[in-house]
Amino acid sequence: MRQLTGLRPKPELQPKQQRPKQQRLRPKQQP
């Protein structure tokens, strides 16, 4: 059970970094 909780915080940080990367590409293609 301790191993599952340690893996949970790791995948949560990955999707958060992908969000800001997609938003930066959008404004670059618009102008």
N, C-alpha and C positions, 0 to 999 in steps of 0.2 A: 504493500500500500504506500510505503514511503517513496518507492521508486516512481510510482504513477504521479504523485504530486510534484515530483521534481521535473518530470517531463512536461507537465502542463504549462508551467511558466515559460518554457523555452518556445513552444509553438505559438504562444500568444505574442511574443516579441517579433516574430517573423511577419505575420500579417500586418502588424502596425507599421513596419518599415516599408512594406510594399505599397501601402496606401499613399504616402507622401510622394513616392516615386512616380506613381501614375498621374497624380495631380500636377506634377511639374511638367510632364510631357504634354499634357492637354493645353495649357496656356501657350506653350511654345509653337504648337501646330496652328493655333487660332490666329495669331498675329502674322 
